[in-house]
Amino acid sequence: MNVISLITIDLFSRKHADAKGPLLAWYREATHASWLSPADIKLRYPSVSFLSNNMVIFNIKGNRYRLVVQVAYNTKIVLIRWIGTHSEYDRMTF
């Protein structure tokens, strides 16, 4: 997959250094993945959640952080839309 917006990971990691390792591990896995459908993601990440418009919510670092991406399965593009703490996520509307 082609993951867009790596800068979002970098900026978030500057404020939350403990998230850097898990986010970069997710990034490496995502760039080597070939997700054709939500089921492919669910196989690797059982705790993932799905929203409308191909938005996918990943739990990062034991659910301390949330990573929200939008996946275009047909073009193999993953756009990082948002990263935040679990409590910040609870206040978000997508």
N, C-alpha and C positions, 0 to 999 in steps of 0.2 A: 504494500500500500504506500502511496505517496502522502506523507503526513505534512500538512502545511501549518505554519505558525509555531515553529520550534521556539521562536523568540518568546512566546507566551510562557513556555516552560522555564526558560532562562529568567525572565522577569519575576515569575512567581517564586522560583527557587532562591532568589536573592533575599526575599522576605521570609521564606520558610525553608531554611537550609536542609532540614530533615526530609523534605519532600523531593529533593533533587535526585537522589539515587533511585527511588521508586518510579519517579516520572521518566527518568532517562531509560530505565529498564522497560517500562511500558512502551516508550518511543521506539526502542530497538526492536521489540517484539512486533509492534504494529508495522514498522517499515518492512519487516520480513514476512508479514502475513499476507494472505490472499483471501480476504473475506468476500464471499459472494452473496451473503445474506446475513441477517441477524443471527440465524442459527449457528453460523460458523463462529461468530464472536462468543455466543453463549457456551459453546463447547469448551473454549479456552478460559472464559471468565464467567463462571456460573452465577456470580452475584451481580452481574451487569444488569442495568435497567434500560428500557427503551422508551422513548417518547415519540411523538409524532414527528414527521418530517425527517426521518432517519437520524434523529438525535440519540446518542448513546451516552449513558452515565456510567463511568468506571469508578470504583472505590479504590482509592490510593492510600497506601500506608495504613492498612488495617481499618479503612473507612474513616480515617481522620480527615482526609481530603477527598474532594470530588473533582473528576475530570469530565467535562462535557465536550463531546465531539459530534460532528455531523459527518456521516459517511455517505459518499456517492459510490455505491457498489459497482455500477456499470463502468465508471471511469477510474476506480481504485484510488479515490482521493479521500483523505480523512482531514477534515478541518477542525483544529482545536478551537472551540468556541469560548470556553471559560474554564478556569481552575480556581478553586476556593476551598475554604474549610467546610466541614460538614454543616456547621451552624449557619455559615453564609449561604450555603446551598438551600437550606430550609427557607430562607427569606426570598429566594429567587423565583422569578416566573419566566418560563420559557415558552 
